[in-house]
Amino acid sequence: MLSHRYLLLIALFSLVFSWVNTNGEYMLGKLFKADALAAVARGEISAQEQGQYIGAAYGQFFFQVNVAGVLLQTFAVSRLVKWLGLSKAFLLLPLLALGNAAMVAFVPLLALLRAGKVAENATDYSLNNTLRQMLWLVTSTEMKYKAKQAIDTFFVRIGDVCSALSVWVFAAVLLLPVQRFAWVSIVLVGFWLLLAVAIGRAHERLERDRATAGT
């Protein structure tokens, strides 16, 4: 599988995408916790109510993500793919992720990151999920049934493991604040953007090859 350049690019994308996404959830959680501590300091809630406060915040967040995801899938995804094409549409999610990581690095405000993560996660569940499936339309049947399963499971999980390791190293061992940790995601998103461009070009080449073979 890894000897095929297109499959290798998709595998690396899946790893980096999962790594960045999980990093983003960690940073959002840190800001939710900081907001709860600030609410305790202001006397708005008691220390015992922090868990309930954070749970309510997450409940509202996931509700907003689900609503935004459904609206994007229903009204925007097909139009974006048609107007931009796969290669350009594939850049939208990493650009959103880059914006969110940069916000945490320079302006770590919960309201901004929550809005950004709603947009990022909704785009992931709708547009990005659609595009990820479209990447396989130009591959062989064997690739779809063998390589896709490995990439969708192993490489995605490895991305989660890499995120856990980076949180442990930078947050638990080096004790870096969340603003500094955000730079890990900024660097990773830079690599993600390079992969997205390479995948878009490779996809276009494979589409042309299939069209030529079909004529």
N, C-alpha and C positions, 0 to 999 in steps of 0.2 A: 504493500500500500504506500509506504513512505518513499518508494522509488518513483512514484508518479507525482510530478511537481504540483499539479492541481490539487490532488488529495492531500499532499503535505501542507499546502497553503491553507486548506480548509481545516485541517487538524490543528495547525498553529493558531488560526483564527479562533477556533472553538475554545482552545486553552486560554488564550489571552482575553477573549470576551468574557468567559466565565470568571477569570481572575479579577478583572476590572469590576464586573457587576457585583461580585461578592465583597470586594473592597468598598464599593459604594454603599452597600447595605451596612457594613461595619461603621463607616463614617456617619451615616444617618443615625444609626443607633447611638453613637457617642453624643451626637448633638441632641437627640431626644432625651438622653440621660442628663446632659448638662441643663437642658430646659427644665426638667423636673426638679433638679437641685436648685435652680434659680427660683422656681415657684415655691419651694419650701422656704428658701431664704426670704422671699417676699411675704411669707405668711399666708399664701393662697391655699396651700395644702399642707397636711402634716407629713412628717417623714414616713409614716406608715402607709400613706396614700400614693407614694411614688410609683409603685408597681401598677396600680390602677390608672394613674395619670398617663404613664407610658403606654399601657395597653390601649387606652382610649385613643391616644395619638396614632398608634399603629393601625387601629381599626379604621379611623378616618382616612389614613394614608392609603390603605389597601382598597377601601371603597372608591376613592378618587382614581386610583390606578385602574381598577376594573371598569369604571364608567368611561374613563378616557380611552382605554384599550378597545372597548366595544365600539365607541364612536369612531375611532381611527380605522378599525377594521372594516366598519360598515361604509364609511363615507370617504376615506382618504387613501387607503392602501392601494387599491386598484388604480386610482388616478395617479398617485405618485410613481408607481411602477411604469405606467403608460407614458407619463410625461418625462420622467427622468431616465428611465431605463434601469436595469439592475445595477450596473456599475456605479452610477451616481447615487441612486437611492441607498446603496449599501454603505455610503459614507455618512448618512444622517445620524445613525445611532452613535458611532464613535465621536462625532462632533458634539452631540449632546453630552456624552460621557466626559469628554474633555472639558466642556463648559462647567459641568458639575464639580469635577475635581479642582478646576481652577477657582471656582467660587469658595470651596472649602479652604484652599491654600491662601487665598487673599481676603475673602470676605466670608468667614465661617458663620453665617447666619442661618438658623434653622428654617425660617420661612422661605428663604431663597433655595436652600438645598432640597427642602421637601417639594417645592414646586418643580424644581429641576428633575428630581428623582421620579416624580409622578410622570413627567413627560418622557423620561428615559425608559422607565419600566413599561409604560403603556406602548411606547414605540417598539420596545423589544417584543412584547407579547403579540403585537399586531404586525407591523411592517417587517421587523427583523426576522421574526419566525417564518413569515411568508417567504422572504428572500432566501433564508437558509434552506428551505425546501426546494426553491427554484434552482439553487446551485447544482442540484443533483440531476436536473432534467437533461443535461448534456453529457452525463456519464453513462457507462454501460450498465446492463442489468446486474452483472456480478458486483460492480462497484456499489450499486444501490443497496444490495442485500448483504454485502460483507463489510466493505469499508465504512459505509454510513453508520452501521450499528456500532462499530468500534469507536468512531469519532464521537458519536452522540452520547456515548456512555463513558469510555475511558478518558478521552481528552477533556471532556467537560468536567468530570470529577477531579482530574489532575489540576485543572484550573482552580477549583475550590480548595484543594489541598495547598496549592501555591499561595492562595490568599491567606489561608490559616497560618502558614509559615511566615509570611510577610508581616501579618499582624503580631505574631509572637515575637519576631526579631525586632521590628521597629517600635512596637508599642509596649510589649512586656519586658523585653531585654534592654533596648536602648532608651525606653521611656520617652519617645518622641510624642509631642502633642498631635492632635488630629490634623492640624494645619500642615505640619511637616510630613505626616504620613500621606497626605494627599498627593505629594510629589511622586510617590510610587506609582499611583494611577496615572498621573500626567505623562510620565515616561512610558508606561505600558500602552496608553492610548496612542502615543506617537507611533509605536510599533504596530498597533492595531490598524491605524490609518494606512501605513505602508502595506500591510497585508491586504486590506480592503481594496486598495488600488490594484495590487498585483492579481488578486482574485478576479476583480472585474475585467481586467485585460485578458486573463487566461480564459475566463468564461466566454468572452467575445470571440476569441480564437477558436475555441471548441465549437461554438455555435456556427461559425463560418465553415469549419471543417465538416460538420454534420450536414450543413446545407449543400456544400460542394459534393459530398458523398451521395446525397440524395438526388442530385440532378443527373 
